[in-house]
Structure formats: structure tokens, C-alpha cells
Amino acid sequence: MTTILIRKTSKGVYRGFLCKGHAGYSKAGQPDILCAAISALVTNTINSLEALAGERMRVKTEEEHGIIQCDFAGELQEKSSFLLDSMVFGLETLSHEYGKKYLQVKFEEV
């Protein structure tokens, strides 16, 4: 299962997120469409935050365990928050369509 932990302040300001685990939607050794969709959403958001919005962040990845951690250096611009809102919307939609057995989106106040 993939768990996405979205970290926000009490005022709703994004501070970062952590993706952990492999969805396990497909049989071992087979391409996993859900993992691919999650990776595409998350990676595109990180790339967009950097290239289009100029945000500074620290990103760590560990492919074997399916980990992508992204921590923001400071408060995000409005357009960057919108990009993250879009990512969260996409991930929650995938969770509803494929099931919480494979993908859970959680929130943590920091």
C-alpha cells in the first residue's frame, strides 16, 4: 500500500509531504498502473513547483521502498499551493477509485 502524508500548518499552509510504499495493485513483477499514476502526479508536482514556480525544497527519494519526501524551504506562493491542491485532489481521486487498500492520503498538522 502507498501512504501519502500531507503536512500542513494549523492555518492550512503546506510544509511538505511524504509518499511511502508501493501500491501493490498489480501482481509482483507486473507493471502497476496505480504506482505509475501516483508517481506521475507527485513527480510532476515537484518538477512544476521547481521549474514553473521557482520554489525551493529538499527532495529525498528511495525507489526500492517507494519513498519520496518533499520539504519546503519556506512558505509557498499562492500558485504553488494551487499545484499542491491539484496533486492532493488527484491522489484522493485515485484512492477513491482504486481503494484505500492500495492508496491512503492522510494529513498531519505541523
Sequence and secondary structure as in RCSB ss.txt:
>XXXX:A:sequence
MTTILIRKTSKGVYRGFLCKGHAGYSKAGQPDILCAAISALVTNTINSLEALAGERMRVKTEEEHGIIQCDFAGE
LQEKSSFLLDSMVFGLETLSHEYGKKYLQVKFEEV
>XXXX:A:secstr
 EEEEEEE TT  EEEEEEES    S TTS  HHHHHHHHHHHHHHHHHHHTT   EEEEEEGGGTEEEEEESS 
  HHHHHHHHHHHHHHHHHHHHH TTTEEEEEEE 
